[in-house]
Amino acid sequence: MSRLQILVFLLSLSVFSWAHSLDPRSIDRYSEILLSPEGGRLYYVLVYGQNGTDYAVNMLKPDSLGHAAPELQQPYLEQRSKEYLPGQLLQVYSQDVPLRYIGGVSGMSTGHGGMRVNRSVLIYEFNYPDGMPRDQKVPFYYEDDNFARLFSWKQIRVAGLQGVQIDGHRPYENLTPYDYTMLDTGGLLPATRSVSLEITVPSSPVADATPEASFAEALMEMGVPQPDRKEQVFLRNFLLFFVPVSILAGIIVVIFNRRKAEREQLRSKS
């Protein structure tokens, strides 16, 4: 491998490590679908990159704690729902099931590298299709085609309540849903765009011995944690930016000096 190829490879590693944190268009999403015998609820959670965050701040005008006024949140979230609802597809018992937007919440949170970002939660409800059999497995399919071409993370969680049983593979179900530590992988894990499962809905509710917790509901309280101390911010920026840049600059200087020495050596021989 030539020196130039090595340099390009090292540079690409640093770009990959920064790409998600610095990509202003990036959008992380988490869809949580809770199924009960009566119907279902879908929480559609979005964490925006810089472009989306700037737009949200202009619309929501959050206070110093990151909270936005309810009268500003409602039209903003309705607008977001109109944008993202057409990109979602839900099928139960091989029939399309419409999602009904019922509300949400939006405010500021902490994203990659401690960045201050907008986080929005859109809430939908849906009914099972008429004639769907109970107490037996039926197909369940959910797809999110929004932002498919952006550098982003996407996780889908489907949970059964009151006796609803779920069978099938759910990607990353062994990971803690919507954990920012997990998101700091920089989105290099492939995004989940859809899940294809089987569900069994009981004829009547069954008491849950250990009810499923909703991770999305825990995100409904918006706000920004206390900012890091200046020393922490400087250290983080130093490790994320200055160290890789210094290493790359050092490699470039070494290669340049080596080639300069080779040229001078050739001149002296001639």
HUTACOR-V653982 format. One record per residue. RES is the residue in one small letter. SS is DSSP state (2 for helix, 1 for strand, 0 for the rest). BURIAL is # if it has 9 or more other C-alpha atoms within 8 Angstrom, else .. Layout:
res = [RES;RES]
ss = [SS;SS]
burial = [BURIAL;BURIAL]
This chain:
res = [m;s;r;l;q;i;l;v;f;l;l;s;l;s;v;f;s;w;a;h;s;l;d;p;r;s;i;d;r;y;s;e;i;l;l;s;p;e;g;g;r;l;y;y;v;l;v;y;g;q;n;g;t;d;y;a;v;n;m;l;k;p;d;s;l;g;h;a;a;p;e;l;q;q;p;y;l;e;q;r;s;k;e;y;l;p;g;q;l;l;q;v;y;s;q;d;v;p;l;r;y;i;g;g;v;s;g;m;s;t;g;h;g;g;m;r;v;n;r;s;v;l;i;y;e;f;n;y;p;d;g;m;p;r;d;q;k;v;p;f;y;y;e;d;d;n;f;a;r;l;f;s;w;k;q;i;r;v;a;g;l;q;g;v;q;i;d;g;h;r;p;y;e;n;l;t;p;y;d;y;t;m;l;d;t;g;g;l;l;p;a;t;r;s;v;s;l;e;i;t;v;p;s;s;p;v;a;d;a;t;p;e;a;s;f;a;e;a;l;m;e;m;g;v;p;q;p;d;r;k;e;q;v;f;l;r;n;f;l;l;f;f;v;p;v;s;i;l;a;g;i;i;v;v;i;f;n;r;r;k;a;e;r;e;q;l;r;s;k;s]
ss = [0;0;2;2;2;2;2;2;2;2;2;2;2;2;2;2;2;2;2;2;2;2;0;0;0;0;1;1;1;1;1;1;1;1;1;0;0;0;0;1;1;1;1;1;1;1;1;1;0;2;2;2;2;2;2;2;2;2;2;2;0;0;0;0;0;0;1;0;0;2;2;2;2;2;2;2;2;2;2;2;2;2;2;2;2;0;0;1;1;1;1;1;0;0;1;1;0;0;0;1;1;1;1;1;1;1;1;1;1;1;0;2;2;2;0;1;1;1;1;1;1;1;1;1;1;1;0;0;0;0;0;0;0;0;0;0;1;1;1;1;1;1;1;1;0;0;0;0;0;0;0;0;0;1;1;1;1;1;1;1;0;0;0;0;1;1;1;0;0;0;0;0;0;0;0;0;0;0;0;2;2;2;2;0;0;0;0;0;0;0;0;0;0;1;1;1;1;1;1;1;0;0;0;0;0;0;0;0;0;0;0;0;0;0;2;2;2;2;0;0;0;0;0;0;0;0;0;0;0;2;2;2;2;2;2;2;2;2;2;2;2;2;2;2;2;2;2;2;2;2;2;2;2;2;2;2;2;2;2;2;2;2;2;2;2;2;2;2;2;0]
burial = [.;.;.;.;.;#;#;.;.;#;#;.;.;#;.;#;.;#;#;#;#;.;#;.;#;#;#;#;#;#;#;#;#;#;#;#;#;.;#;#;#;#;#;#;#;#;#;#;#;#;#;#;#;.;.;#;#;.;.;#;#;#;.;.;#;#;#;#;#;.;.;#;#;#;.;#;#;#;.;.;#;.;.;#;.;.;#;#;#;#;#;#;#;.;.;.;#;.;#;.;#;.;#;#;#;#;#;#;#;#;#;#;.;.;.;#;#;#;#;#;#;#;#;#;#;#;.;#;#;.;.;.;.;#;.;#;#;#;#;#;#;#;#;#;.;.;.;.;.;.;#;#;#;#;#;#;#;#;#;#;#;#;#;#;.;#;.;.;.;#;.;.;.;.;.;.;.;#;.;.;.;#;#;#;.;#;#;.;.;.;#;#;#;#;#;#;#;#;#;#;#;#;.;.;#;.;.;.;.;.;.;.;.;.;#;#;.;.;.;.;.;#;#;#;.;.;.;.;.;.;.;.;#;.;.;#;#;#;#;#;.;#;#;#;.;.;.;#;.;.;#;#;.;.;#;.;.;.;.;.;.;.;.;.;.;.;.;.;.;.]
